[in-house]
Amino acid sequence: MMLLSRVRGLPALTDEGARRLGTVRALTVDAGTGTVTHVRIRRGLLRGETAAPWRDVAAVTEDRVVIRAGTGEAARTGEPEQQQEAPHRELLGCRVLTETGEERGTVLDAAFDPVTGRIETIRTSRTELRADRMLGLGDYALVVRATRADRI
C-alpha cells in the first residue's frame, strides 16, 4: 500500500529513457469506483499541468512515478496521452460527511494499491474508513455511506 500524500512531489518520468515530465501535484480519485483515475503532473512554472490516465502508469515507487509514453504523438513527444476526464477534486484535506449530513472529520490521507490504483482506506481526523463507504467527492465534501453506529 502507498499513501496519497507520499506520491505528491515525486518526479514523474517516462518509461522510455526516464525523461522527466514534471512533478506529481495530485492524484485524481473517483469516489464512486474507489480508484485513482489520473496522475496530475506539474510540468514547470510556465508550462502548466497535465493529467495522465492511471492506465498509463507503469510504476509507482517510493521515489518516482513512471508513465508509459503511449503511442502516436505521445510516443514521439514522450508526453502521456490525455483523455477527457472528470474535474479534479482534492481528496486530501476535504471534509467528510455521511449521506445523512453528519460531519465525520477531515481527510488526512488515503492508502491505495500502487498497481491497480484502488483506494483501500481513508484516514480522517476522527477515524479510518474503508474505501467502499465512499459515495461521492465534490467541491464541498467527501460523502460516505453512514453505518448503523452513525444512525443511532
C-alpha positions as CSV (number, residue, x, y, z in Angstrom):
1,M,0.0,0.0,0.0
2,M,1.0,3.6,-0.6
3,L,-0.3,6.9,0.8
4,L,-1.6,9.6,-1.5
5,S,0.4,12.2,0.5
6,R,3.7,10.3,-0.3
7,V,3.1,10.5,-4.0
8,R,2.8,14.2,-4.1
9,G,6.0,15.9,-5.1
10,L,7.6,12.8,-6.6
11,P,9.2,13.2,-10.1
12,A,7.1,11.8,-13.0
13,L,9.3,10.1,-15.6
14,T,8.7,8.4,-18.9
15,D,9.2,4.7,-19.2
16,E,11.4,5.2,-22.2
17,G,14.6,6.9,-21.4
18,A,13.4,8.1,-18.0
19,R,12.8,11.6,-19.3
20,R,11.4,13.9,-16.6
21,L,7.8,15.0,-17.3
22,G,7.4,17.1,-14.2
23,T,6.4,16.7,-10.6
24,V,3.3,14.9,-9.3
25,R,0.9,17.5,-7.9
26,A,-2.0,15.2,-7.0
27,L,-3.9,12.0,-7.8
28,T,-7.5,12.3,-9.0
29,V,-9.8,9.9,-7.2
30,D,-13.2,8.7,-8.4
31,A,-15.2,8.1,-5.2
32,G,-17.8,6.1,-7.0
33,T,-15.4,3.4,-8.1
34,G,-12.9,3.9,-5.3
35,T,-10.0,4.2,-7.7
36,V,-7.3,6.7,-8.7
37,T,-8.2,7.8,-12.3
38,H,-5.4,10.3,-13.1
39,V,-2.0,11.5,-12.1
40,R,-1.8,15.3,-12.2
41,I,1.7,16.4,-13.2
42,R,3.0,20.0,-12.8
43,R,5.3,20.4,-15.8
44,G,7.0,23.6,-14.7
45,L,6.3,27.1,-13.6
46,L,5.3,28.3,-17.1
47,R,4.4,25.0,-18.7
48,G,1.3,24.3,-16.7
49,E,-0.2,21.0,-15.8
50,T,-1.1,17.7,-17.5
51,A,-3.1,14.7,-16.4
52,A,-2.1,11.2,-17.3
53,P,-4.7,8.5,-17.1
54,W,-4.0,5.8,-14.5
55,R,-3.9,3.1,-17.2
56,D,-0.7,4.8,-18.5
57,V,1.1,4.5,-15.1
58,A,3.8,1.9,-15.4
59,A,5.0,2.0,-11.8
60,V,4.7,4.0,-8.6
61,T,7.6,3.6,-6.2
62,E,8.8,5.5,-3.1
63,D,10.9,7.8,-5.2
64,R,9.2,8.2,-8.6
65,V,6.1,7.7,-10.8
66,V,6.8,6.2,-14.2
67,I,4.4,7.0,-17.0
68,R,4.1,5.0,-20.3
69,A,4.8,7.2,-23.3
70,G,2.0,5.6,-25.3
71,T,1.6,5.5,-29.0
72,G,1.2,8.1,-31.8
73,E,2.0,11.7,-30.8
74,A,2.6,10.6,-27.2
75,A,5.4,8.2,-28.3
76,R,7.1,10.9,-30.4
77,T,6.9,13.6,-27.7
78,G,7.3,11.5,-24.6
79,E,4.2,13.1,-23.2
80,P,1.5,11.0,-21.6
81,E,-1.8,10.7,-23.6
82,Q,-4.5,12.9,-22.3
83,Q,-8.2,12.0,-22.3
84,Q,-11.4,13.7,-21.2
85,E,-11.8,13.4,-17.5
86,A,-14.0,14.5,-14.7
87,P,-12.8,17.6,-13.0
88,H,-10.1,17.1,-10.3
89,R,-11.4,17.3,-6.7
90,E,-8.8,17.2,-4.0
91,L,-9.4,14.3,-1.6
92,L,-6.7,15.3,1.0
93,G,-8.0,18.0,3.3
94,C,-11.6,17.5,2.2
95,R,-14.3,17.4,4.9
96,V,-16.2,14.1,5.4
97,L,-20.0,13.9,5.6
98,T,-22.2,10.9,5.8
99,E,-25.1,10.6,3.4
100,T,-27.4,11.9,6.2
101,G,-25.3,15.0,6.6
102,E,-23.4,14.1,9.7
103,E,-19.9,15.6,10.0
104,R,-17.2,12.9,10.2
105,G,-13.9,14.9,10.2
106,T,-11.4,15.8,7.5
107,V,-9.5,13.5,5.2
108,L,-5.8,13.3,6.3
109,D,-4.7,10.6,3.9
110,A,-5.7,7.6,1.9
111,A,-3.9,4.3,1.3
112,F,-4.1,2.9,-2.2
113,D,-2.7,-0.1,-4.2
114,P,0.1,1.4,-6.4
115,V,-0.5,-1.3,-9.1
116,T,-4.3,-1.1,-9.5
117,G,-5.0,2.4,-8.2
118,R,-7.7,1.0,-5.9
119,I,-8.2,3.1,-2.7
120,E,-8.2,0.7,0.3
121,T,-8.7,3.0,3.3
122,I,-9.2,6.7,4.1
123,R,-7.7,8.1,7.3
124,T,-9.7,11.0,8.7
125,S,-9.2,13.3,11.7
126,R,-11.7,11.1,13.5
127,T,-11.2,7.5,12.3
128,E,-10.2,5.3,9.5
129,L,-12.8,4.4,6.9
130,R,-13.0,1.5,4.4
131,A,-13.0,2.9,0.8
132,D,-16.1,1.0,-0.1
133,R,-18.0,3.6,2.1
134,M,-17.3,6.4,-0.4
135,L,-20.3,7.6,-2.3
136,G,-19.1,10.8,-3.9
137,L,-16.5,13.6,-3.9
138,G,-17.3,17.2,-4.7
139,D,-16.0,20.6,-4.1
140,Y,-17.6,20.7,-0.7
141,A,-17.0,17.3,0.8
142,L,-16.4,13.6,0.5
143,V,-19.7,11.8,1.1
144,V,-19.6,8.4,2.7
145,R,-22.2,5.8,3.5
146,A,-23.5,6.0,7.0
147,T,-23.1,2.9,9.3
148,R,-25.6,1.7,11.8
149,A,-23.5,3.3,14.5
150,D,-23.8,6.6,12.7
151,R,-27.6,6.3,12.6
152,I,-28.1,5.6,16.3
